[in-house]
């Protein structure tokens, strides 16, 4: 059995438990600027053939939503990355339409509630925005971006395959893994600014440039490892991001976690506001395109219950469910 957002008291704003939220979708890293310059490209990030993450997550497009597009080749903290995401969150909560004409039907002023769904680098960006919303934060409203307004209007965020502690795959692309991994990764993509700042090295960790997030961030991850890439990643992974990062774990980014022992809610990269949800047998692409309806398993402090109590870690809780479908059952 799945504990819903209302049952978990995830919706913390007054009256939010009775309201259907508007879902705001934040994509991950891009190899070009297409998701920033073209709404169609940003929308198609969530699509694979007939499979459509947004359609499934919004219950066949019956729930209001807004698609964000930002420059996924830039460092996560830059104006056209985190800054653009923050501005678009504010626009969405004001009732402005996205590039495809979709809008949140109730504005923040009208009592609307808003949930961000972020994939991969989108998770890093949300860490940065939500951790720099207060004047005491290290990069408060950096570059004039409205982090404080965006954070005040979001109820919470859900990340899927989030690169909260960086990616060991990015390490290899940037020549900072072992020789074989570096060589193989060199054929996949170049070490652009975004990739360099998504490495697992401490010098680029978002937690060094932001405080604990002002809103809860709920964590889902994938463990359908891709053989070639996963030789270069520690523990369970989705072929691009290792569990230590997907679940925002404190300590070493190379710790070999799996579904039985991934870090609990009291052992996150920040002292508060990161929460485990569940895990799915999906790779990094499956997590954002709804193409692989597969097994889902409980993780420590996860959302699933068995006979009225939390299921034991690694318990199979679903035999055929995508992350998009999982999200659609939570509200």
C-alpha positions in Angstrom: 0.0 0.0 0.0 1.2 3.5 -0.8 0.9 6.3 1.7 -0.4 9.3 -0.2 0.9 12.9 0.2 -2.1 13.8 2.3 -1.6 10.8 4.7 2.1 11.6 5.0 1.3 15.3 5.6 3.5 16.2 2.8 1.4 19.2 1.8 2.2 21.6 4.6 0.4 24.7 3.4 -3.0 25.5 4.8 -5.7 23.6 2.9 -3.2 22.0 0.6 -4.2 18.5 1.4 -7.6 19.1 -0.1 -6.2 20.7 -3.3 -4.9 19.0 -6.5 -1.5 20.6 -7.1 -0.2 22.1 -10.3 2.8 20.1 -11.3 5.9 22.1 -12.5 8.3 19.9 -14.5 12.1 20.8 -14.5 14.2 18.8 -16.9 17.8 17.6 -16.5 21.1 18.4 -18.3 21.1 19.0 -22.0 23.9 18.6 -24.5 22.8 21.8 -26.3 20.6 24.8 -25.6 17.5 23.4 -27.3 15.5 23.0 -24.1 16.0 26.7 -23.4 15.3 28.0 -26.9 12.5 25.7 -27.9 9.4 24.7 -25.8 8.9 21.7 -28.0 12.4 20.4 -27.1 11.8 21.0 -23.4 8.4 19.2 -23.6 9.9 16.3 -25.6 12.5 15.8 -22.9 9.8 13.9 -21.1 8.6 11.8 -24.1 9.9 8.5 -25.7 7.8 7.5 -28.6 4.2 7.0 -27.4 5.4 7.1 -23.7 4.9 10.5 -22.0 6.0 11.1 -18.4 4.0 14.3 -18.1 0.8 12.8 -19.6 1.0 9.9 -17.1 2.0 12.0 -14.1 -0.9 14.4 -14.8 -3.5 11.6 -15.2 -3.8 11.9 -18.9 -3.3 15.7 -18.9 -6.3 16.3 -16.6 -4.2 17.9 -13.9 -2.7 21.4 -14.5 1.0 21.6 -15.3 3.7 23.9 -16.5 6.9 22.8 -18.4 10.1 24.7 -17.5 12.9 25.1 -20.1 16.3 26.3 -19.1 19.9 26.2 -20.5 21.0 22.7 -19.5 24.6 23.3 -20.7 25.3 25.9 -18.1 26.5 25.5 -14.5 23.6 24.7 -12.3 23.8 28.1 -10.4 23.9 30.4 -13.5 21.3 32.9 -14.6 19.9 30.8 -17.4 19.9 27.6 -15.3 18.8 28.1 -11.7 17.9 31.7 -12.4 15.6 30.8 -15.3 14.0 27.9 -13.3 13.2 30.2 -10.4 11.7 32.9 -12.8 9.6 30.2 -14.5 8.3 28.8 -11.2 7.2 32.3 -10.3 5.6 32.8 -13.7 3.8 29.4 -13.3 2.5 30.4 -9.8 1.3 33.7 -11.3 -0.9 31.8 -13.8 1.3 32.6 -16.8 1.2 30.0 -19.6 4.2 28.0 -20.6 5.4 27.9 -24.1 2.8 25.3 -25.0 -0.1 27.3 -23.6 -0.5 25.2 -20.4 -1.0 27.0 -17.2 -1.7 26.4 -13.5 -5.4 27.0 -13.1 -5.2 28.6 -9.7 -2.5 31.1 -8.9 -0.6 31.4 -5.7 -2.7 34.4 -4.8 -5.8 32.3 -5.3 -4.6 29.6 -3.0 -3.1 27.3 -5.6 -0.5 24.7 -4.6 2.5 23.8 -6.6 4.8 20.7 -6.7 8.0 20.6 -8.7 9.0 17.4 -10.4 12.7 17.5 -11.3 14.9 15.0 -13.1 18.7 14.7 -12.8 20.4 18.1 -12.9 16.9 19.6 -12.2 17.3 18.2 -8.7 20.7 20.0 -8.2 19.0 23.2 -9.4 16.2 22.8 -6.9 18.7 22.2 -4.1 20.4 25.5 -5.1 17.1 27.5 -5.4 15.5 26.2 -2.2 18.8 26.5 -0.3 19.3 30.1 -1.2 15.9 31.6 -0.4 16.8 33.4 2.8 19.1 36.4 3.4 21.2 34.1 5.7 21.9 31.7 2.8 25.3 31.8 1.0 23.9 32.8 -2.4 20.6 34.4 -1.5 18.7 35.4 -4.7 22.0 35.0 -6.6 22.3 37.3 -9.6 18.9 38.9 -8.8 17.0 35.6 -9.3 13.8 35.3 -7.3 14.8 32.2 -5.3 13.0 33.5 -2.2 9.7 34.0 -4.1 9.9 30.6 -5.9 10.7 28.8 -2.6 7.8 30.5 -0.8 5.3 29.3 -3.4 6.4 25.7 -3.9 4.9 23.1 -1.5 7.7 20.6 -2.1 9.8 19.0 -4.8 10.1 15.4 -6.0 13.3 14.4 -7.7 13.9 11.4 -9.9 17.5 10.3 -10.5 18.5 13.6 -9.0 22.2 14.5 -9.1 22.2 15.9 -5.6 25.8 14.8 -4.9 27.0 14.9 -8.5 27.5 12.0 -10.9 30.4 9.6 -11.1 29.5 9.4 -14.8 30.3 13.1 -15.1 33.6 12.3 -13.4 34.5 9.9 -16.2 33.3 12.3 -18.9 35.7 15.0 -17.4 38.6 12.5 -17.2 38.5 12.1 -13.4 37.7 8.4 -13.1 39.9 5.5 -13.9 41.5 5.2 -17.4 39.0 2.7 -18.9 36.0 4.7 -17.7 37.5 8.0 -18.9 38.2 6.5 -22.3 34.7 5.1 -22.7 33.0 8.3 -21.5 34.9 10.4 -24.0 32.8 8.9 -26.7 29.5 9.8 -25.0 29.8 13.6 -24.6 32.2 16.4 -23.9 32.9 17.9 -20.5 30.9 21.1 -20.9 30.3 23.6 -18.0 27.2 21.7 -16.8 28.9 18.4 -16.8 32.0 19.8 -15.0 29.7 21.1 -12.2 27.9 17.8 -11.9 31.0 15.9 -11.0 31.0 14.1 -7.6 34.0 16.1 -6.4 33.6 18.2 -3.3 34.7 21.3 -5.1 31.4 21.5 -7.1 28.9 20.1 -4.5 25.8 22.1 -4.3 25.7 21.7 -0.6 28.8 23.9 -0.4 26.9 26.7 -2.1 23.5 26.4 -0.5 22.0 25.7 2.9 19.3 23.1 3.7 16.3 23.5 1.4 13.5 25.6 2.6 11.0 23.0 1.3 10.9 19.3 1.5 12.6 17.4 -1.3 11.4 13.9 -1.8 13.8 11.4 -3.4 13.1 8.6 -6.0 15.9 6.7 -7.7 16.6 4.1 -10.4 18.7 1.0 -10.1 18.5 -0.5 -13.6 22.3 -0.2 -14.1 23.7 0.0 -17.6 26.5 -2.6 -17.8 29.2 -0.5 -19.5 28.6 2.7 -17.6 27.8 1.1 -14.3 31.2 -0.5 -14.0 32.4 3.0 -13.2 29.7 3.9 -10.6 29.5 2.8 -7.0 26.7 0.6 -5.7 23.3 0.6 -7.2 22.8 3.3 -9.9 20.8 4.2 -13.0 23.7 4.1 -15.4 24.5 7.8 -14.9 24.0 8.7 -11.2 24.9 6.5 -8.2 22.6 6.0 -5.2 24.7 8.1 -2.9 23.7 11.1 -5.1 20.2 10.1 -6.1 19.3 9.9 -2.4 21.4 13.0 -1.3 23.5 11.0 1.2 26.0 12.6 3.5 29.6 11.3 3.5 31.4 9.9 0.5 29.8 10.2 -2.9 31.4 6.8 -3.7 29.6 4.8 -1.0 28.2 1.6 -2.4 24.5 1.8 -1.3 21.7 -0.5 -2.4 17.9 -0.8 -1.6 18.6 -2.4 1.8 21.0 0.2 3.2 20.7 3.5 1.3 21.1 6.5 3.7 18.0 7.2 5.9 16.4 10.6 6.3 18.7 11.5 9.2 21.9 11.0 7.1 21.4 13.4 4.2 23.7 16.0 2.6 21.9 18.7 4.6 20.6 18.5 8.2 16.9 18.7 7.2 14.3 18.5 4.4 15.4 15.5 2.3 13.1 12.5 2.4 13.3 9.1 0.8 10.3 7.9 -1.3 11.0 4.8 -3.3 13.1 3.1 -6.0 12.3 1.7 -9.4 14.1 -0.7 -11.8 14.6 2.1 -14.3 17.7 3.6 -15.9 18.4 7.3 -16.1 16.3 7.8 -19.3 13.4 5.6 -18.1 13.1 7.8 -15.0 11.9 10.8 -17.1 10.1 9.3 -20.1 7.6 6.7 -18.7 8.9 4.0 -21.0 9.7 1.2 -18.6 6.9 -0.1 -16.4 8.9 -2.3 -14.0 9.4 -3.4 -10.4 9.5 -0.9 -7.6 11.0 -1.6 -4.2 10.9 -0.1 -0.7 14.0 1.7 0.6 14.8 2.7 4.2 12.3 5.4 5.3 10.4 4.8 2.1 6.8 5.5 1.4 5.3 2.0 1.1 3.4 0.2 3.9 2.9 -3.6 4.4 0.1 -4.7 6.7 -0.1 -1.2 8.3 3.6 -0.8 8.9 6.5 0.4 6.8 7.6 -2.4 4.4 11.1 -3.8 5.0 13.8 -2.3 2.7 14.1 -4.0 -0.7 10.5 -5.4 -0.5 9.0 -5.6 -4.0 6.0 -3.3 -3.7 5.0 -3.1 -7.4 5.6 -5.4 -10.3 4.9 -2.9 -13.1 4.9 0.8 -12.3 6.8 3.7 -13.8 8.0 6.7 -11.8 5.4 8.9 -13.6 2.6 6.5 -12.6 4.0 6.4 -9.1 3.8 10.2 -8.9 0.2 10.2 -10.2 -0.9 8.1 -7.3 0.5 10.5 -4.7 -2.2 13.2 -4.9 
